[in-house]
């Protein structure tokens, strides 16, 4: 009978007396976020399983150990949301006025030396190059905002060149410093 009368392991009930404190903290955080240019997005608690398989890969720990997946009445594979980024990017692209939502693909491309590369592909609703660039820029900026909201950041590539035996300058000092 313990399973029915106790909250599942790892969860807590927020009851009257505590819920008001939570609401106050949420209101303060929402106000601060809005003052800093952030706005709220609410995505479904569940998504199509393919969204997560495409975005995190089908053999990762997230997929194998952290996802609860089931079939709905229509036989579609549905997963309780294991993280928020994929759903937020999906929602932004699906609702973006310049993007053909049925063409959107968000996929884990590869693990590089110091990064996880994610490919986002979509068709725009324009053939005008200026409008296309504006949509692409807007989508990229929105993805950066979503990532920042999730606590992730971007590592922008840099390149260092090391030259051995650089030629000396006419004053006798070494070349490239």
FENGIJO-V992490 format. One record per residue. N is the residue number from 1. SS is DSSP state (H for helix, E for strand, C for the rest). PSI is psi in degrees with one decimal (* if undefined). D_LAST is the distance of its C-alpha to the last C-alpha in whole Angstrom. Layout:
N:SS:PSI:D_LAST  N:SS:PSI:D_LAST
//
This chain:
1:C:-14.2:75  2:H:-34.8:71  3:H:-30.6:69  4:H:-31.2:71  5:H:0.4:71  6:C:146.5:68  7:C:149.1:64  8:C:148.2:62  9:C:134.3:60  10:C:0.9:57  11:C:161.2:58  12:C:153.0:60  13:C:136.7:62  14:C:105.0:61  15:C:166.6:65  16:C:139.9:66  17:C:-37.3:65  18:C:-37.4:62  19:H:-31.4:61  20:H:-37.3:61  21:H:-42.7:58  22:H:-43.9:56  23:H:-39.6:57  24:H:-46.4:56  25:H:-44.0:53  26:H:-40.4:53  27:H:-42.9:54  28:H:-45.1:51  29:H:-39.4:48  30:H:-44.4:49  31:H:-45.5:49  32:H:-42.5:46  33:H:-44.1:45  34:H:-38.1:46  35:H:-26.0:45  36:C:16.7:41  37:C:7.0:42  38:C:151.4:43  39:C:160.4:47  40:C:144.7:49  41:C:138.1:50  42:C:112.9:52  43:C:162.5:52  44:C:152.8:55  45:C:-20.7:55  46:E:154.3:56  47:E:170.3:54  48:E:134.4:55  49:H:-36.8:53  50:H:-29.1:51  51:H:-41.9:49  52:H:-34.5:48  53:H:-37.9:48  54:H:-35.1:46  55:H:-28.4:43  56:H:-3.6:43  57:C:149.2:44  58:C:-0.3:47  59:C:22.0:47  60:C:166.6:45  61:H:-35.7:46  62:H:-48.1:47  63:H:-44.7:49  64:H:-29.2:50  65:H:-20.7:51  66:C:6.2:51  67:C:134.5:52  68:C:113.8:56  69:E:142.2:57  70:E:166.1:61  71:E:137.3:63  72:C:-177.9:64  73:C:-23.8:68  74:C:3.6:67  75:C:9.0:65  76:C:143.8:61  77:E:122.2:59  78:E:143.5:58  79:E:136.2:55  80:E:136.2:55  81:C:113.4:52  82:C:-16.7:49  83:C:165.4:46  84:C:-17.4:46  85:H:-48.8:43  86:H:-45.3:45  87:H:-37.6:48  88:H:-42.4:46  89:H:-42.4:44  90:H:-46.2:47  91:H:-41.4:49  92:H:-45.9:47  93:H:-39.3:47  94:H:-32.3:50  95:H:4.0:51  96:C:128.6:48  97:C:-18.4:50  98:C:6.0:48  99:E:135.4:48  100:E:102.4:51  101:E:-28.5:51  102:E:-9.2:53  103:E:0.4:50  104:E:133.0:47  105:E:125.7:45  106:E:116.1:43  107:E:146.1:42  108:E:118.4:40  109:E:-52.7:37  110:E:165.2:36  111:E:116.2:34  112:E:-173.4:30  113:C:-44.2:27  114:C:33.2:27  115:E:165.2:30  116:E:119.1:33  117:E:125.7:33  118:E:128.2:37  119:E:127.8:38  120:E:118.9:40  121:E:142.3:42  122:E:160.6:45  123:E:143.2:46  124:E:167.0:47  125:C:18.9:50  126:C:156.2:49  127:C:-2.5:48  128:C:125.4:46  129:H:-37.2:42  130:H:-45.1:42  131:H:-41.5:44  132:H:-47.6:43  133:H:-36.4:39  134:H:-42.3:40  135:H:-45.8:42  136:H:-45.2:39  137:H:-44.6:37  138:H:-44.1:40  139:H:-46.0:40  140:H:-43.2:37  141:H:-38.7:37  142:H:-38.8:40  143:H:-40.5:38  144:H:-40.8:36  145:H:-42.8:38  146:H:-45.9:40  147:H:-41.8:37  148:H:-39.3:36  149:H:-26.1:40  150:C:-1.0:40  151:C:11.3:37  152:C:158.9:35  153:C:166.3:31  154:C:140.2:29  155:C:112.4:26  156:C:136.9:24  157:C:145.2:22  158:C:162.3:18  159:C:132.4:16  160:C:138.7:13  161:C:128.4:11  162:C:125.7:10  163:C:122.2:10  164:C:147.0:11  165:C:49.8:11  166:C:141.1:9  167:C:148.2:11  168:C:152.1:11  169:C:164.8:11  170:C:-26.5:15  171:C:4.4:14  172:C:-8.7:13  173:C:159.4:10  174:C:159.1:7  175:C:-120.3:6  176:C:129.0:4  177:C:*:0
//
